[in-house]
Amino acid sequence: MSQNMDINSQQLLALLHLSSPALPIGAFAYSSGLESAIELGWITNEAELQSWLDGMLQGMAHLDIPVLLRLCDARAQQDAEQGQYWSDFLRASRETHELLFEDEQQALALLRLLKGQQLEVSSLPSEPAFMAVYSLAAEHWGLSASWAALGYMWSWLENQLTVASKTLPLGQTAAQRLLILLKPTLQAHFTQAGELADDQLGWSLPGQVQASCLHETQYSRLFRS
């Protein structure tokens, strides 16, 4: 699977567009269990938050990102069977109701956006995972699989730090400090994601799963998951 990281102005604009927090898919509304982890007292400071986000990025590198690369490859090869397989694989890997709901709602939001641009979406799998729709958006905007994956990881990390800033005593300077500290980590996990074989995919994060389950009944919360 090619990991060519050459980029031109067209791809740069597509990357900025697809990874922008202004993209109307509601990514800002989900904490992926982080809000609950903070409420439970598992994360109380920058160091603990950095460790949590590192673990989440590692999980992403073993599931979401390599599956996204395969979905992009399936689109390039016009292999609908593989596209359906990896989309189903990703949906089946969502271990809680909230995590599956987050995936489904973002997929629907991005699908509405693409349909609003009169994009043909019939090539998508039935009940597509968010990454399946994301791969179609990347193809539509002329973005390579590698840049689409890296942009997704960066956008996710920014959203998680926004969650932390709203639920922890974490100022903007601290959030930017963590972004800088986590850049090498993100890059390392991204590189690893491109090297995994099919039988190495799939990664469970028990802490996130527990936090996500407990979040469903959390008394007071700002985020949908």
C-alpha positions as CSV (number, residue, x, y, z in Angstrom):
1,M,0.0,0.0,0.0
2,S,1.6,3.2,-1.2
3,Q,2.6,5.8,1.5
4,N,3.7,8.4,-1.0
5,M,3.6,11.7,0.9
6,D,4.2,14.1,-2.0
7,I,1.6,16.9,-2.0
8,N,0.6,19.8,-4.3
9,S,-1.6,22.8,-3.7
10,Q,-4.8,21.0,-4.8
11,Q,-4.2,18.2,-2.3
12,L,-3.2,20.7,0.4
13,L,-6.5,22.6,0.0
14,A,-8.4,19.2,0.0
15,L,-6.6,18.2,3.2
16,L,-7.4,21.5,4.9
17,H,-11.0,21.2,3.8
18,L,-11.6,17.6,4.9
19,S,-9.7,18.0,8.2
20,S,-11.3,21.4,9.1
21,P,-13.3,21.6,12.3
22,A,-15.8,23.6,10.3
23,L,-16.7,20.5,8.2
24,P,-20.3,20.0,9.2
25,I,-20.2,16.4,10.4
26,G,-20.5,17.1,14.2
27,A,-17.1,15.7,15.2
28,F,-16.9,18.4,18.0
29,A,-20.0,16.8,19.7
30,Y,-18.3,13.5,20.6
31,S,-15.7,12.9,23.2
32,S,-15.2,9.1,22.5
33,G,-15.2,8.4,26.2
34,L,-12.9,11.2,27.2
35,E,-15.5,13.2,29.0
36,S,-16.4,10.2,31.2
37,A,-12.7,9.4,31.9
38,I,-12.3,13.0,33.2
39,E,-15.5,12.8,35.2
40,L,-14.3,9.5,36.8
41,G,-11.0,11.1,37.8
42,W,-8.8,9.0,35.5
43,I,-7.5,12.2,33.8
44,T,-6.8,15.2,36.1
45,N,-3.7,16.8,34.5
46,E,-1.7,17.3,31.3
47,A,0.5,14.3,31.8
48,E,-2.5,11.9,32.3
49,L,-4.3,13.5,29.3
50,Q,-1.2,13.0,27.1
51,S,-1.0,9.3,28.1
52,W,-4.7,8.8,27.4
53,L,-4.4,10.4,23.9
54,D,-1.3,8.5,23.1
55,G,-3.1,5.3,23.9
56,M,-6.1,6.3,21.8
57,L,-3.8,7.2,18.8
58,Q,-2.2,3.7,19.2
59,G,-5.6,2.1,19.0
60,M,-6.5,4.2,16.0
61,A,-3.3,3.1,14.3
62,H,-4.4,-0.5,14.7
63,L,-7.9,-0.1,13.5
64,D,-9.4,3.1,12.0
65,I,-6.4,4.3,10.0
66,P,-5.3,1.0,8.4
67,V,-8.9,0.3,7.6
68,L,-9.2,3.7,6.0
69,L,-6.2,3.0,3.9
70,R,-7.8,-0.2,2.7
71,L,-11.1,1.5,2.0
72,C,-9.3,4.1,-0.2
73,D,-7.4,1.3,-2.0
74,A,-10.7,-0.6,-2.6
75,R,-12.1,2.6,-4.1
76,A,-9.1,3.0,-6.3
77,Q,-9.4,-0.6,-7.5
78,Q,-13.2,-0.3,-7.8
79,D,-13.4,-3.4,-5.5
80,A,-16.9,-3.1,-4.0
81,E,-16.5,-6.4,-2.2
82,Q,-13.5,-5.3,-0.3
83,G,-15.1,-1.9,0.4
84,Q,-18.1,-3.7,2.0
85,Y,-15.8,-6.0,4.0
86,W,-13.7,-3.3,5.6
87,S,-16.7,-1.1,6.3
88,D,-18.5,-4.0,8.0
89,F,-15.2,-4.8,9.9
90,L,-15.0,-1.3,11.3
91,R,-18.6,-1.2,12.4
92,A,-18.3,-4.5,14.1
93,S,-15.3,-3.3,16.0
94,R,-17.3,-0.5,17.7
95,E,-17.5,-2.0,21.2
96,T,-20.3,0.2,22.7
97,H,-23.6,1.6,21.7
98,E,-22.2,5.2,21.9
99,L,-19.1,4.4,19.8
100,L,-21.2,2.8,17.1
101,F,-23.7,5.7,17.3
102,E,-20.8,8.2,16.9
103,D,-19.6,6.4,13.8
104,E,-23.1,6.1,12.3
105,Q,-24.1,9.8,12.9
106,Q,-20.8,11.2,11.4
107,A,-21.2,8.9,8.4
108,L,-24.8,10.2,7.9
109,A,-23.7,13.8,8.3
110,L,-20.8,13.4,5.8
111,L,-23.1,11.5,3.4
112,R,-25.6,14.4,3.5
113,L,-22.9,16.9,2.7
114,L,-21.6,14.9,-0.3
115,K,-25.2,14.4,-1.6
116,G,-25.7,18.1,-1.3
117,Q,-22.8,18.5,-3.7
118,Q,-24.6,16.2,-6.1
119,L,-22.0,13.5,-5.6
120,E,-22.9,10.0,-6.7
121,V,-22.8,7.8,-3.6
122,S,-24.2,4.5,-4.9
123,S,-20.7,3.0,-4.8
124,L,-20.7,3.1,-1.0
125,P,-21.3,-0.1,1.0
126,S,-24.7,-0.6,2.6
127,E,-24.8,0.9,6.0
128,P,-21.4,2.5,5.5
129,A,-18.9,3.1,8.3
130,F,-17.8,6.7,8.7
131,M,-14.4,5.8,7.2
132,A,-16.1,4.4,4.1
133,V,-17.8,7.7,3.5
134,Y,-14.6,9.6,4.4
135,S,-12.7,7.6,1.7
136,L,-15.3,8.7,-0.9
137,A,-14.9,12.3,0.2
138,A,-11.1,12.0,-0.1
139,E,-11.4,10.6,-3.6
140,H,-13.9,13.2,-4.6
141,W,-11.6,16.0,-3.5
142,G,-8.5,14.5,-5.0
143,L,-6.8,13.6,-1.7
144,S,-4.5,10.7,-1.5
145,A,-5.1,8.0,1.1
146,S,-2.1,8.8,3.1
147,W,-2.9,12.5,3.4
148,A,-6.6,11.7,4.2
149,A,-5.5,9.4,7.0
150,L,-3.0,11.8,8.5
151,G,-5.5,14.7,8.2
152,Y,-8.1,12.6,10.0
153,M,-5.7,11.8,12.9
154,W,-4.8,15.5,13.3
155,S,-8.5,16.6,13.2
156,W,-9.4,13.9,15.8
157,L,-6.6,15.0,18.1
158,E,-7.6,18.7,17.9
159,N,-11.2,17.7,18.7
160,Q,-10.1,15.7,21.7
161,L,-8.1,18.6,23.1
162,T,-11.2,20.8,22.6
163,V,-13.1,18.3,24.7
164,A,-10.4,18.4,27.4
165,S,-10.3,22.2,27.4
166,K,-14.0,22.3,28.1
167,T,-14.0,19.7,30.9
168,L,-10.5,20.1,32.5
169,P,-8.8,23.2,33.8
170,L,-6.8,23.2,30.6
171,G,-6.0,26.5,28.9
172,Q,-5.2,27.1,25.3
173,T,-1.5,27.3,25.9
174,A,-1.5,23.9,27.6
175,A,-3.6,22.5,24.7
176,Q,-1.1,23.8,22.2
177,R,1.8,22.4,24.2
178,L,0.2,19.0,24.1
179,L,-0.4,19.2,20.4
180,I,3.3,19.9,19.9
181,L,4.3,17.0,22.3
182,L,2.0,14.6,20.5
183,K,3.1,15.4,17.0
184,P,5.9,12.8,17.0
185,T,3.6,10.3,18.6
186,L,0.9,10.8,15.9
187,Q,3.5,10.5,13.2
188,A,4.9,7.3,14.6
189,H,1.4,5.7,15.0
190,F,0.5,6.9,11.4
191,T,3.7,5.2,10.1
192,Q,2.9,2.0,12.0
193,A,-0.7,2.0,10.6
194,G,0.6,1.7,7.0
195,E,2.8,-1.3,7.9
196,L,0.2,-3.6,9.4
197,A,-1.0,-6.8,7.7
198,D,-4.7,-7.6,7.5
199,D,-4.4,-10.1,10.3
200,Q,-2.9,-7.5,12.6
201,L,-5.9,-5.2,12.5
202,G,-8.3,-4.8,15.4
203,W,-7.5,-3.2,18.8
204,S,-9.5,-3.0,22.0
205,L,-9.1,-0.2,24.5
206,P,-10.7,-1.5,27.7
207,G,-10.4,1.9,29.4
208,Q,-12.2,3.7,26.6
209,V,-14.8,1.0,26.4
210,Q,-15.6,1.2,30.1
211,A,-15.6,5.0,30.0
212,S,-17.9,4.9,27.0
213,C,-20.4,2.6,28.7
214,L,-20.4,4.7,31.9
215,H,-20.9,7.8,29.8
216,E,-24.3,6.6,28.7
217,T,-25.7,7.2,32.2
218,Q,-23.5,10.1,33.3
219,Y,-25.6,12.6,35.1
220,S,-24.3,15.7,33.6
221,R,-22.4,15.8,30.3
222,L,-21.6,18.2,27.4
223,F,-20.9,15.6,24.7
224,R,-22.9,12.9,22.9
225,S,-20.4,10.2,23.6
